[in-house]
């Protein structure tokens, strides 16, 4: 089964940064003593916490954006829209850890530097790349007519997992997506004639039309394709 919006939310919340652990191993060995001497591990924290502060945008999903600030001796990553936030605890110079969105695992967040030593991004959970950006302006809501919204209604089948369906329904202010395998619903506003967004979790939908203007497909989270079912 393809990742549900709930799990994609978890992914969307796992902001990402590129891993360089700085670990210095030192050992003192007495040549006259045959007894092994244990190695001492020294973690260096050369990069000040202030260097990590800023705005980070997911490479795969430009609507998933977090602002990182210092809170005590930790970092707090909070979504610019919605209530998502994570506390990052330092484990080494560039590596941090945080409980994931489900709270049952620990995710690693590893920042990356450029040649000048500036923080440029991060890798979250070893999978998602995030880029540090100077600023972010949320997309404005677009008002569509009732007929425009109704054209997107229907059942959509996953291209990756046949037999798995979503139901799209027009609402007064946009669209509602319902997962037919568990009944969960997510609401969206229009940000374009064929583009929609759930601001709370940075969940985008983009629809495709054929040459006659009929809706035939939707793209969720910039990676999951769903085909509209002919009824």
C-alpha positions in Angstrom: 0.0 0.0 0.0 1.4 3.5 -0.8 2.3 5.8 2.1 -0.9 7.3 3.5 -1.2 11.1 4.1 -0.7 10.2 7.8 2.6 8.6 7.2 3.5 11.1 4.6 2.8 13.7 7.3 5.4 11.9 9.4 7.8 12.0 6.5 6.8 15.6 5.9 7.7 16.4 9.5 11.1 14.6 9.3 13.1 17.6 8.0 16.4 16.5 6.6 20.1 17.5 6.7 23.6 15.9 5.3 25.7 13.8 7.7 29.3 14.5 8.7 30.1 13.1 12.1 33.3 14.6 13.6 34.7 12.0 15.8 38.4 12.1 17.0 39.9 8.9 18.3 43.0 9.2 20.4 44.9 6.4 22.2 48.0 6.2 24.1 49.9 2.9 23.8 52.9 2.0 26.0 55.3 0.1 23.8 56.7 -1.7 26.8 53.3 -2.7 28.1 51.5 -5.6 26.2 48.2 -4.8 27.9 45.8 -3.1 25.4 44.7 0.4 26.4 41.1 1.4 25.6 40.5 4.1 23.0 38.9 7.3 24.2 36.2 8.9 21.9 36.1 12.7 21.9 33.1 14.5 20.3 33.9 18.0 19.1 31.3 20.7 18.9 33.1 23.3 16.9 30.0 24.7 15.1 28.1 27.2 17.3 24.3 26.5 17.6 23.6 29.9 16.2 25.0 28.7 12.8 22.1 26.2 12.5 19.4 28.9 12.9 17.4 29.7 9.8 14.7 28.5 7.4 14.8 25.1 5.8 12.8 23.9 2.8 12.3 20.2 1.8 13.8 19.6 -1.7 11.0 17.2 -2.7 8.2 19.3 -1.2 8.6 23.1 -1.4 5.6 23.6 0.8 7.2 21.8 3.8 9.2 24.6 5.5 10.6 24.8 9.0 12.3 27.5 11.0 15.1 26.4 13.3 15.9 28.4 16.5 17.9 27.9 19.6 16.2 26.8 22.8 18.6 26.4 25.7 21.3 23.9 24.6 19.0 22.4 21.9 17.4 23.4 18.5 13.7 23.8 17.9 12.4 23.2 14.4 8.9 24.6 13.9 6.8 24.5 10.8 6.1 28.0 9.4 2.5 27.0 8.9 0.7 24.5 11.2 1.7 23.3 14.6 4.4 20.7 13.7 7.6 21.1 15.8 10.6 19.0 16.9 13.3 19.4 19.5 16.8 18.5 18.2 19.3 17.2 20.7 23.0 17.4 19.7 24.9 14.2 19.4 28.1 15.5 17.6 29.2 18.6 15.8 26.7 18.4 12.9 24.5 15.5 14.0 21.3 15.8 16.0 18.5 13.5 17.1 14.8 13.8 17.7 11.8 11.5 18.3 9.9 11.0 15.0 6.3 12.1 14.5 5.0 8.8 15.7 7.1 9.0 18.9 8.2 5.3 18.5 11.6 5.9 16.9 14.5 8.3 16.9 15.3 10.2 13.7 18.8 11.5 12.9 19.1 15.0 11.5 22.6 15.8 10.0 23.5 19.2 8.8 25.9 20.0 6.0 28.4 22.8 5.4 29.8 24.5 2.3 33.5 25.1 1.7 33.4 28.3 3.7 31.9 26.6 6.7 28.4 27.9 6.4 25.4 25.6 7.0 23.7 24.9 3.7 21.1 22.2 4.5 20.5 18.9 6.2 19.5 15.3 5.8 16.6 13.9 7.8 16.4 10.2 8.6 19.0 9.5 6.0 16.4 10.1 3.3 15.0 13.6 2.9 17.2 16.5 1.8 16.4 20.0 3.2 18.0 23.2 1.9 18.6 26.3 3.9 16.9 29.3 2.3 16.9 33.0 3.0 13.2 33.5 3.2 9.8 31.9 2.4 6.5 33.4 1.2 3.5 31.1 1.6 1.4 30.7 -1.6 -1.8 32.8 -1.7 -5.2 31.1 -1.7 -7.1 31.2 -5.0 -10.9 31.3 -5.2 -12.3 28.8 -7.7 -16.0 28.5 -8.7 -18.2 25.6 -7.5 -18.1 24.2 -11.1 -14.3 24.3 -11.2 -14.0 22.5 -7.9 -16.7 19.9 -8.9 -14.6 18.9 -11.9 -12.0 17.4 -9.6 -14.5 15.1 -7.8 -14.2 11.4 -8.2 -12.4 8.3 -7.2 -8.6 8.0 -7.9 -6.6 4.8 -8.0 -2.9 4.6 -7.0 -0.5 3.9 -9.9 2.0 2.3 -7.4 -0.6 0.1 -5.6 -3.5 -1.0 -7.8 -6.7 -1.5 -5.9 -6.0 1.4 -3.4 -8.3 4.4 -3.8 -8.8 8.0 -2.8 -12.1 9.9 -3.0 -12.0 13.6 -3.9 -15.0 15.8 -3.0 -15.6 19.5 -3.5 -16.2 21.6 -0.4 -17.3 25.2 0.1 -13.6 26.4 0.3 -11.7 23.8 -1.7 -11.4 20.0 -1.8 -11.6 17.1 0.7 -9.5 14.0 0.2 -10.7 10.8 1.8 -8.6 7.6 2.1 -11.0 4.8 1.3 -8.9 2.2 3.1 -9.3 3.9 6.5 -11.7 6.8 6.1 -9.3 9.5 7.1 -9.9 12.9 5.5 -7.7 15.9 4.7 -8.9 19.3 3.5 -7.3 21.5 0.9 -7.5 25.1 -0.3 -6.8 26.1 -4.0 -3.5 27.8 -4.7 -3.9 27.6 -8.5 -6.4 26.4 -11.1 -5.2 22.8 -10.7 -3.1 23.0 -7.5 -4.2 22.6 -3.9 -2.6 22.6 -0.5 -3.2 21.5 3.1 -1.2 24.2 4.9 -1.1 22.4 8.3 1.1 19.6 7.0 2.4 21.1 3.8 0.5 18.5 1.7 0.2 19.5 -2.0 -2.1 18.1 -4.7 -1.6 18.9 -8.4 -4.2 17.7 -10.9 -3.6 16.9 -14.6 -6.2 17.5 -17.4 -6.4 16.0 -20.9 -6.6 18.0 -24.1 -10.3 18.3 -23.6 -10.0 19.8 -20.1 -11.1 16.7 -18.3 -9.3 15.8 -15.0 -7.4 12.5 -15.4 -4.8 12.3 -12.7 -3.5 13.8 -9.5 0.0 14.0 -8.0 0.3 13.9 -4.2 3.4 15.2 -2.3 5.2 15.6 -5.6 5.8 11.9 -5.9 2.6 9.7 -5.7 0.4 9.5 -8.8 -3.3 8.6 -8.7 -5.4 8.0 -11.8 -9.0 9.2 -12.0 -11.4 6.2 -12.3 -13.8 6.4 -15.1 -17.3 5.9 -13.8 
